[in-house]
Amino acid sequence: MGIGEGLEKDGTSLSQIPTYVTAVPNGTEKGLYMAVDLGGTNFRVCSIQLNGDTTFNLTFSKVAIPKELMVAKTAQELFAFLAKQIELFLQTHHEEHFEKHVRRRLTQSASDGFKDEHVFRLGFTFSFPVQQIGINKGNLIRWTKGFDIPDAIGKDVCALLQDEIDKLHLPVKVAALVNDTVGTLMARSYSSPGKTGAVLGAIFGTGTNGAYVEKLANVKKPLSGEYDKSTGEMVINTEWGSFDNQLNVLPNTTWDIALDKQSVNPGIQMYEKRVSGMFLGEILRLVIIDLLKNKDVSFFRDDNSSSNDWKSTTNIAPASGIYAQWGLDTSIMSVAAADNTPELSTLRQSLESDLHVYSPAIDDAQAFKAISAAIVRRSARLSAVAIAAIVLQTGKLTDPESAGEPIDIGVDGSLVEHYPYFRDMIYEALRIVDGIGEEGAKRIRIGIAKDGSGVGAALIALVAAGMEKSKSTADVLGELRSASHAEHLKTVPEKTGDN
């Protein structure tokens, strides 16, 4: 399936990106950490108290990124805004901590420095393509999702954020750069029931991706950057959305071809275009358009009111989303799946209000429901292929040491959360995969992992803090007490006074 190929060299359809995260949590971790998430149009700041018993307390604030900052002239403008949000969050939710830190900085001589625990370790979830070169170092490859700040390309996004945090003299160290899928794996591993951590974190939502725990011995390609070799493992971000871009094994229909041709990135992310929520509604729309063009099919149209159980004629408004690219939102497919009323009245209401299909007949609604179900079932079965491949890669089904133990998988995203029976359809497919079968499927435990970008990022910051400790606390404090920090001490009072 290309898993091995991606571990041996770069430039393959499964990127298999090393994350420099070399341990997964077991639920006993404790401490107060921060996490920020720049996932797209919003910026989330949170603090997470890990209670050490698989539970946590999460406090967060969320702010929309001003449009002009998404296309700012310099990276500094965007990152200064992000640092300012971190400052506001600390003042609002951790005022006591914030004040104490400022006083310590003013009163303590540099010889001893401030205590390690007064610096918040922060996990930075950054959902854009990054070339990661260490647990808290990664260079931006390109912007997506409407962002365009050329000045930031090729720069280390952690350093950009740290520079702006330092200008505000905040007690925060960017300790880890986090991919949202890796965060999902960590969050599930912390909160999963039982002795063993999760082996895979996967997202089946607007997009799709997976990150799993791999043996370091299997990672043959060179790893630049520092990492902890003692665990013998590393979390790998598969970037499986681009699996089989060559279409050697993926199914391909006329509607898949049309969707790909009209997309912004033809020829790539071919697996994602068949699996993720962003694309399923568009596949359905393209099928409907073909049916409407077919004169022999009576779909969403009536010759007269006698052919409609509502005794009215069906018609589609010219402004209906059915006629516009991306005009059919995937969420109506969940409505279709959930509606088991004899008249399909909920779905028909949705067709009227959301798609401006007036007086749809029951057979129209039944056809819509059946086509929609087929598209999502294919998505779920393809999702199972990726899950099965990773489970087989870990060897846990045949490893005598893990005999009888559940194989735990954390999932997040709108499809697994909101589409009825999506997980059941994944299991249905897992049972027929060679090497997994009925017995193997019983051992695979798929659980929802919420807040991967918060809790997961905090946990990676914790792992990073552990790596720092092995470097010796003195080194870390030395870094934090650099000359620039000493300089800043003089200006702190004015800075805190005007907040």
ChimeraX attribute file (.defattr): number of C-alpha atoms within 10 A of each C-alpha:
attribute: neighborCount
match mode: 1-to-1
recipient: residues
	/A:1	15
	/A:2	16
	/A:3	18
	/A:4	14
	/A:5	18
	/A:6	20
	/A:7	23
	/A:8	15
	/A:9	14
	/A:10	14
	/A:11	9
	/A:12	17
	/A:13	22
	/A:14	23
	/A:15	22
	/A:16	28
	/A:17	19
	/A:18	26
	/A:19	23
	/A:20	27
	/A:21	26
	/A:22	25
	/A:23	20
	/A:24	26
	/A:25	23
	/A:26	21
	/A:27	26
	/A:28	13
	/A:29	18
	/A:30	17
	/A:31	14
	/A:32	18
	/A:33	25
	/A:34	30
	/A:35	30
	/A:36	28
	/A:37	23
	/A:38	17
	/A:39	16
	/A:40	16
	/A:41	14
	/A:42	12
	/A:43	18
	/A:44	20
	/A:45	24
	/A:46	25
	/A:47	24
	/A:48	22
	/A:49	18
	/A:50	22
	/A:51	15
	/A:52	15
	/A:53	13
	/A:54	19
	/A:55	16
	/A:56	18
	/A:57	11
	/A:58	16
	/A:59	13
	/A:60	15
	/A:61	16
	/A:62	14
	/A:63	12
	/A:64	10
	/A:65	16
	/A:66	13
	/A:67	11
	/A:68	11
	/A:69	18
	/A:70	19
	/A:71	16
	/A:72	18
	/A:73	15
	/A:74	14
	/A:75	21
	/A:76	18
	/A:77	16
	/A:78	22
	/A:79	21
	/A:80	19
	/A:81	16
	/A:82	22
	/A:83	22
	/A:84	15
	/A:85	19
	/A:86	23
	/A:87	21
	/A:88	15
	/A:89	19
	/A:90	22
	/A:91	15
	/A:92	12
	/A:93	15
	/A:94	13
	/A:95	13
	/A:96	11
	/A:97	15
	/A:98	19
	/A:99	14
	/A:100	12
	/A:101	19
	/A:102	17
	/A:103	12
	/A:104	14
	/A:105	21
	/A:106	16
	/A:107	12
	/A:108	11
	/A:109	11
	/A:110	14
	/A:111	7
	/A:112	11
	/A:113	17
	/A:114	19
	/A:115	11
	/A:116	13
	/A:117	10
	/A:118	14
	/A:119	18
	/A:120	20
	/A:121	25
	/A:122	29
	/A:123	33
	/A:124	29
	/A:125	27
	/A:126	22
	/A:127	18
	/A:128	18
	/A:129	15
	/A:130	22
	/A:131	18
	/A:132	22
	/A:133	19
	/A:134	18
	/A:135	26
	/A:136	25
	/A:137	20
	/A:138	23
	/A:139	18
	/A:140	18
	/A:141	16
	/A:142	16
	/A:143	17
	/A:144	11
	/A:145	11
	/A:146	11
	/A:147	17
	/A:148	18
	/A:149	19
	/A:150	14
	/A:151	12
	/A:152	21
	/A:153	16
	/A:154	14
	/A:155	17
	/A:156	19
	/A:157	22
	/A:158	23
	/A:159	16
	/A:160	17
	/A:161	21
	/A:162	19
	/A:163	17
	/A:164	20
	/A:165	22
	/A:166	17
	/A:167	13
	/A:168	18
	/A:169	20
	/A:170	21
	/A:171	20
	/A:172	21
	/A:173	21
	/A:174	24
	/A:175	27
	/A:176	29
	/A:177	29
	/A:178	30
	/A:179	25
	/A:180	30
	/A:181	29
	/A:182	31
	/A:183	28
	/A:184	32
	/A:185	32
	/A:186	36
	/A:187	32
	/A:188	34
	/A:189	28
	/A:190	27
	/A:191	24
	/A:192	24
	/A:193	16
	/A:194	12
	/A:195	10
	/A:196	18
	/A:197	25
	/A:198	29
	/A:199	23
	/A:200	30
	/A:201	33
	/A:202	30
	/A:203	27
	/A:204	23
	/A:205	19
	/A:206	16
	/A:207	18
	/A:208	25
	/A:209	23
	/A:210	26
	/A:211	30
	/A:212	25
	/A:213	24
	/A:214	22
	/A:215	15
	/A:216	18
	/A:217	9
	/A:218	13
	/A:219	20
	/A:220	13
	/A:221	14
	/A:222	11
	/A:223	13
	/A:224	11
	/A:225	11
	/A:226	11
	/A:227	17
	/A:228	16
	/A:229	11
	/A:230	9
	/A:231	11
	/A:232	13
	/A:233	20
	/A:234	24
	/A:235	26
	/A:236	25
	/A:237	25
	/A:238	25
	/A:239	20
	/A:240	23
	/A:241	23
	/A:242	21
	/A:243	24
	/A:244	19
	/A:245	19
	/A:246	12
	/A:247	12
	/A:248	8
	/A:249	10
	/A:250	13
	/A:251	11
	/A:252	12
	/A:253	9
	/A:254	10
	/A:255	16
	/A:256	19
	/A:257	13
	/A:258	14
	/A:259	22
	/A:260	19
	/A:261	12
	/A:262	10
	/A:263	13
	/A:264	9
	/A:265	10
	/A:266	14
	/A:267	14
	/A:268	18
	/A:269	20
	/A:270	22
	/A:271	23
	/A:272	26
	/A:273	23
	/A:274	26
	/A:275	26
	/A:276	26
	/A:277	25
	/A:278	19
	/A:279	23
	/A:280	26
	/A:281	24
	/A:282	24
	/A:283	26
	/A:284	23
	/A:285	25
	/A:286	22
	/A:287	17
	/A:288	19
	/A:289	12
	/A:290	10
	/A:291	15
	/A:292	15
	/A:293	10
	/A:294	11
	/A:295	8
	/A:296	8
	/A:297	10
	/A:298	14
	/A:299	21
	/A:300	22
	/A:301	20
	/A:302	16
	/A:303	10
	/A:304	11
	/A:305	13
	/A:306	11
	/A:307	16
	/A:308	19
	/A:309	14
	/A:310	13
	/A:311	12
	/A:312	16
	/A:313	19
	/A:314	22
	/A:315	16
	/A:316	19
	/A:317	14
	/A:318	10
	/A:319	11
	/A:320	16
	/A:321	18
	/A:322	23
	/A:323	17
	/A:324	12
	/A:325	14
	/A:326	18
	/A:327	16
	/A:328	23
	/A:329	19
	/A:330	24
	/A:331	16
	/A:332	18
	/A:333	24
	/A:334	20
	/A:335	20
	/A:336	24
	/A:337	17
	/A:338	17
	/A:339	15
	/A:340	12
	/A:341	9
	/A:342	7
	/A:343	15
	/A:344	19
	/A:345	15
	/A:346	15
	/A:347	26
	/A:348	25
	/A:349	16
	/A:350	15
	/A:351	22
	/A:352	17
	/A:353	11
	/A:354	15
	/A:355	21
	/A:356	19
	/A:357	22
	/A:358	19
	/A:359	22
	/A:360	27
	/A:361	24
	/A:362	18
	/A:363	17
	/A:364	18
	/A:365	20
	/A:366	16
	/A:367	14
	/A:368	21
	/A:369	21
	/A:370	13
	/A:371	16
	/A:372	23
	/A:373	17
	/A:374	12
	/A:375	17
	/A:376	26
	/A:377	18
	/A:378	17
	/A:379	25
	/A:380	26
	/A:381	20
	/A:382	21
	/A:383	27
	/A:384	21
	/A:385	17
	/A:386	18
	/A:387	22
	/A:388	22
	/A:389	16
	/A:390	21
	/A:391	22
	/A:392	15
	/A:393	17
	/A:394	17
	/A:395	11
	/A:396	18
	/A:397	23
	/A:398	13
	/A:399	10
	/A:400	10
	/A:401	9
	/A:402	13
	/A:403	12
	/A:404	11
	/A:405	16
	/A:406	22
	/A:407	23
	/A:408	24
	/A:409	25
	/A:410	29
	/A:411	27
	/A:412	24
	/A:413	20
	/A:414	15
	/A:415	27
	/A:416	20
	/A:417	17
	/A:418	14
	/A:419	19
	/A:420	16
	/A:421	17
	/A:422	21
	/A:423	20
	/A:424	12
	/A:425	18
	/A:426	24
	/A:427	21
	/A:428	17
	/A:429	22
	/A:430	26
	/A:431	18
	/A:432	12
	/A:433	16
	/A:434	10
	/A:435	17
	/A:436	21
	/A:437	15
	/A:438	14
	/A:439	11
	/A:440	21
	/A:441	22
	/A:442	14
	/A:443	16
	/A:444	20
	/A:445	15
	/A:446	21
	/A:447	19
	/A:448	19
	/A:449	27
	/A:450	19
	/A:451	16
	/A:452	27
	/A:453	29
	/A:454	30
	/A:455	31
	/A:456	32
	/A:457	34
	/A:458	34
	/A:459	33
	/A:460	33
	/A:461	29
	/A:462	24
	/A:463	21
	/A:464	27
	/A:465	19
	/A:466	14
	/A:467	17
	/A:468	16
	/A:469	13
	/A:470	11
	/A:471	11
	/A:472	11
	/A:473	15
	/A:474	14
	/A:475	13
	/A:476	14
	/A:477	17
	/A:478	13
	/A:479	11
	/A:480	20
	/A:481	17
	/A:482	11
	/A:483	11
	/A:484	11
	/A:485	16
	/A:486	15
	/A:487	11
	/A:488	16
	/A:489	14
	/A:490	12
	/A:491	12
	/A:492	17
	/A:493	12
	/A:494	9
	/A:495	12
	/A:496	13
	/A:497	7
	/A:498	6
	/A:499	8
